[in-house]
Amino acid sequence: MPGFLWKPSDYDPAVMYADLDDRGISKKSGVSGWSFAAGFHNWDRVLICWLEKNGYSVDHAISSDLEFHPELLGQYHLMLSVGHDEYWSRAMRDTVESFVAKGGNVCFLSGNVSVWQIRHEDQGNTVVCYKDAPEEDPILKLGQGHLATTLWSSSVVRRPESSLTGLSAFYAGYAGFDGVSPQGAGGYLVYRPEHWALSDTGLRYGDCLGKASSIVNFEVDGCPIRMEDNLPHPEKSYEGPLSLEILGLCPAALPAFNSQNLAVARRLLGNTSAAKALARNRGNAVMGVFTNGGTVFCAGTTDWSSGLTGNDPAVEQVTRNLLNRLGA
């Protein structure tokens, strides 16, 4: 779709939305109406430029490579997931979870990660996802409900994304977007400044990481929180890793305009803690780290790359800390 790998220099969403044709393409600029969230242009491209500028050697792969070339991670210490990494096949998850179990490291510099299970067909050229209508997926007629292309956290699939990433969108949702905390901090309130990921940033307890660049923005992930000695921890009933060290929090919510989607999600989730979190309709974006063989860092936000554009030295330093320690 036009506008996802590039945007014109005079890109103006207000103008673009005013003249969309029946395909959702701007008559003036030729870009898609969905290009405001253009994954590669908004996030991947920014990180790639920053990595090159700072002398890091990286190789690139697309999501489906994790399924069709599962051996590719074997030669690396660190995998990066960037931006808006929402759709994962079962084989993709198998590849990454096996990589971590064997000692590989992952940085999810991304948000809304692995919410939906998908299926690749046509040699990977077609992505199938029935989303909120899993009963229409032909795979169910084969008695393979665990392969249904719907929520990973659903009562049918029963493989919460939190076991991969440490977090889930159901405990957060949005921040600084479409009416959710429009005057919010835009960054993470720091709780564990002594952690190695925050070294040399100058941040102290209670400071805000990423405020200058609004890194906590758009779609965000979190977990249920309990406070102990004024420090956040995952709830003991959480289906994610209890070893998760929560480094920072920022209030987030699933807004009222999502009420229909929330109803569908509750139906798909059944009576789970995630469904209860949806019912409360408020939570926190979470930045954290856990170990499960290898080390996994979860930024909990789509917009981490916004901190790599030259105006947020602390976010850049955290990124260096992650790459230098986990990619060595």
C-alpha positions in Angstrom: 0.0 0.0 0.0 1.4 3.5 -0.9 2.7 5.4 2.1 4.0 2.6 4.2 7.6 2.4 3.1 7.8 6.1 2.3 5.9 9.3 2.9 6.0 12.4 0.7 7.9 15.4 2.2 4.7 17.4 2.5 2.7 14.6 4.2 -0.3 16.1 6.0 -2.8 13.7 7.6 -5.5 16.3 7.7 -5.3 16.9 4.0 -4.9 13.2 3.2 -8.1 12.2 5.1 -10.1 14.9 3.4 -9.9 13.3 -0.1 -9.7 9.6 0.3 -11.1 7.5 -2.6 -13.2 4.4 -2.2 -10.1 2.3 -1.7 -8.9 4.6 1.2 -6.1 6.2 -1.0 -5.5 9.9 -0.9 -6.4 11.5 -4.3 -3.9 14.3 -3.6 -0.8 12.4 -2.3 -1.5 8.8 -3.5 -0.8 7.4 0.0 -3.0 5.1 2.1 -5.3 6.5 4.8 -3.7 4.0 7.1 -0.2 5.4 6.5 -0.3 7.6 9.6 0.9 4.3 11.3 3.3 3.4 8.5 5.4 0.8 10.1 8.7 0.9 8.2 8.7 4.6 7.6 7.7 5.6 11.2 9.8 3.1 13.2 12.1 0.6 11.4 13.6 3.2 9.1 14.4 5.5 12.1 16.1 2.7 14.0 18.1 1.5 11.0 19.4 5.0 10.4 20.4 5.3 14.1 22.1 2.0 14.1 24.1 2.8 11.0 25.0 6.3 12.4 26.3 4.7 15.6 28.4 2.0 14.0 26.3 -1.1 14.8 26.5 -4.0 12.4 23.0 -5.5 11.8 21.3 -7.8 9.4 17.6 -7.5 8.4 14.8 -10.0 8.1 11.1 -9.8 7.5 8.6 -11.4 9.9 7.9 -14.5 7.8 11.6 -15.3 7.7 11.2 -16.5 11.3 8.8 -19.2 10.0 10.4 -20.2 6.7 14.0 -19.8 7.8 14.0 -20.7 11.5 17.7 -21.5 11.4 18.6 -17.8 10.7 18.7 -16.8 14.4 21.2 -19.5 15.2 24.2 -17.3 14.3 23.1 -14.3 16.4 23.1 -13.2 20.0 20.3 -10.6 19.7 17.1 -10.2 17.7 15.3 -6.8 17.5 11.5 -6.4 17.0 10.7 -2.8 16.0 7.6 -0.6 16.0 4.2 -2.3 15.5 4.8 -6.1 15.5 1.2 -7.2 15.9 0.7 -10.4 13.8 2.7 -13.6 14.5 2.3 -17.2 13.1 2.8 -20.2 15.4 6.0 -21.1 13.7 7.4 -17.5 14.2 6.7 -17.8 17.9 8.3 -21.3 18.0 11.4 -19.9 16.4 11.9 -17.0 18.8 10.9 -18.8 22.0 13.3 -21.6 21.1 16.0 -19.0 20.4 15.5 -17.4 23.9 15.3 -20.8 25.6 18.8 -21.6 24.2 20.2 -18.4 25.5 19.4 -15.9 22.7 18.4 -12.4 23.6 15.5 -10.3 22.2 14.7 -6.6 22.5 11.1 -5.8 21.7 11.5 -2.1 20.8 7.8 -2.4 19.8 4.2 -2.4 21.1 1.0 -4.3 20.5 3.3 -7.3 19.9 1.9 -10.7 18.9 -1.8 -10.0 19.7 -3.1 -12.1 16.9 -2.1 -15.6 15.7 -1.9 -15.6 11.9 -1.3 -18.3 9.2 0.9 -18.0 6.2 -0.3 -19.5 3.0 0.7 -19.4 -0.7 4.4 -19.8 0.2 4.2 -16.9 2.6 2.6 -14.5 0.2 -0.8 -14.5 1.9 -1.5 -13.8 5.6 -4.7 -15.3 7.0 -6.3 -14.0 10.2 -10.0 -14.3 11.0 -9.4 -12.1 14.1 -12.7 -11.6 16.0 -14.6 -14.3 13.9 -12.4 -17.4 14.6 -15.5 -19.6 14.2 -15.2 -18.9 10.4 -11.6 -20.3 10.3 -11.7 -23.6 8.3 -9.0 -24.9 10.7 -11.6 -25.5 13.4 -13.3 -28.1 11.2 -10.1 -30.1 11.5 -10.3 -30.1 15.2 -7.3 -27.8 15.6 -8.6 -25.0 17.7 -5.1 -24.1 18.9 -4.3 -23.0 15.4 -7.3 -20.7 15.0 -6.3 -17.3 13.7 -7.5 -15.2 16.5 -6.2 -13.7 19.8 -3.2 -15.6 21.2 -4.8 -15.1 24.6 -8.2 -16.5 23.5 -9.8 -19.3 25.3 -9.4 -21.4 22.1 -5.7 -20.8 21.4 -4.5 -20.5 25.1 -1.0 -19.3 24.4 -0.8 -15.7 25.8 1.6 -13.4 24.0 3.0 -12.5 27.5 4.9 -15.7 27.6 6.8 -14.4 24.5 7.1 -10.7 25.2 6.5 -10.4 29.0 3.6 -8.1 28.3 0.1 -7.8 26.7 -1.9 -5.1 25.1 -4.9 -6.0 27.2 -3.3 -4.5 30.3 -2.5 -1.2 28.6 -3.8 -0.4 25.1 -3.2 3.2 24.1 -1.4 6.3 25.4 -1.4 9.8 24.0 -3.6 8.7 21.2 -7.3 9.3 20.3 -8.3 10.9 23.6 -6.3 8.7 26.0 -4.1 10.8 28.3 -3.5 13.5 25.6 -1.6 15.6 28.3 0.1 12.5 29.7 3.8 12.2 30.4 4.7 10.5 27.1 7.5 8.7 28.9 8.2 6.1 31.6 8.3 7.0 35.3 11.5 5.3 36.4 11.4 2.9 39.3 14.7 1.0 39.1 17.4 3.5 38.0 20.2 1.2 39.2 19.3 -1.4 36.6 22.0 -2.0 34.0 19.6 -1.0 31.2 19.5 2.5 32.7 23.2 2.9 33.4 24.9 6.2 32.3 21.5 7.9 31.6 21.6 10.2 34.6 18.1 9.1 35.5 17.0 8.8 39.1 14.0 7.3 40.8 10.9 9.2 39.7 12.4 10.7 36.6 10.7 10.3 33.3 12.4 8.5 30.5 11.4 9.5 26.9 9.3 12.5 27.8 11.2 14.7 25.4 10.3 12.5 22.4 7.0 11.0 23.6 8.2 7.4 23.3 5.1 6.1 25.2 2.6 6.8 22.5 0.0 5.2 20.2 -0.2 1.4 21.1 1.3 0.1 24.3 1.6 -3.1 26.3 1.6 -3.8 30.0 0.9 -6.3 32.8 -1.2 -6.4 36.0 0.7 -4.5 38.7 1.1 -4.9 42.4 3.2 -2.5 44.6 5.6 -3.8 47.2 7.9 -1.4 49.1 6.8 1.3 46.6 8.2 -0.7 43.7 6.0 -2.3 40.9 5.9 -6.0 40.4 3.7 -8.3 38.2 0.7 -9.7 39.9 1.4 -13.2 41.2 -1.5 -14.5 39.2 -0.1 -13.1 36.0 0.2 -15.5 33.0 3.5 -13.8 32.0 7.0 -14.3 33.5 7.0 -13.5 37.2 10.8 -12.7 36.9 9.8 -9.6 34.9 11.7 -6.6 36.4 9.5 -3.5 35.8 11.8 -0.6 35.1 9.1 2.0 34.2 5.4 2.7 34.1 3.1 5.1 32.2 -0.7 5.2 32.6 -2.6 3.8 29.6 -6.1 2.7 28.7 -8.4 1.2 26.1 -10.6 4.1 25.1 -14.4 4.3 24.9 -14.4 4.1 21.1 -13.2 0.6 21.4 -16.3 -0.6 23.4 -17.5 -2.9 20.7 -14.0 -4.3 20.2 -13.8 -4.8 24.0 -17.0 -6.8 24.0 -15.6 -9.1 21.3 -12.3 -9.5 23.1 -14.1 -10.4 26.3 -16.0 -13.1 24.5 -12.9 -14.5 22.9 -10.9 -14.3 26.1 -13.4 -15.9 28.4 -13.1 -15.4 32.2 -9.4 -14.6 32.3 -7.4 -11.9 34.1 -6.9 -10.2 30.7 -10.7 -10.0 30.3 -11.0 -8.4 33.8 -8.3 -5.9 32.8 -10.4 -5.0 29.8 -13.4 -4.5 32.0 -11.5 -2.0 34.1 -10.5 -0.2 30.9 -7.3 1.3 32.4 -3.8 0.1 33.1 -0.1 0.9 32.5 2.4 0.7 29.7 5.3 -1.2 31.1 9.1 -1.2 30.3 10.8 -4.3 31.7 13.3 -7.1 31.4 13.1 -10.8 32.2 15.3 -13.8 31.7 14.1 -17.2 30.4 17.4 -18.7 29.2 18.3 -15.6 27.3 17.3 -12.0 28.3 14.2 -10.3 26.9 13.7 -6.5 27.0 10.2 -5.2 26.4 9.8 -1.5 25.6 6.0 -1.8 25.8 5.4 0.8 23.1 5.3 1.2 19.4 7.2 4.5 19.5 10.5 3.7 21.1 12.3 4.8 17.8 10.9 8.3 18.4 13.6 8.6 21.0 16.4 8.0 18.5 15.9 11.1 16.4 18.5 13.3 18.3 16.5 15.0 21.0 16.5 12.3 23.8 20.0 11.3 24.9 18.6 9.0 27.7 16.6 6.8 25.3 19.6 6.6 23.0 21.8 5.5 26.0 19.3 2.8 27.1 19.4 1.6 23.5 23.2 1.4 23.5 23.1 -0.4 26.9 20.8 -3.0 25.4 22.8 -3.5 22.2 26.2 -3.5 23.9 25.2 -6.0 26.6 22.8 -8.3 24.8 24.3 -8.2 21.3 28.0 -8.7 22.3 
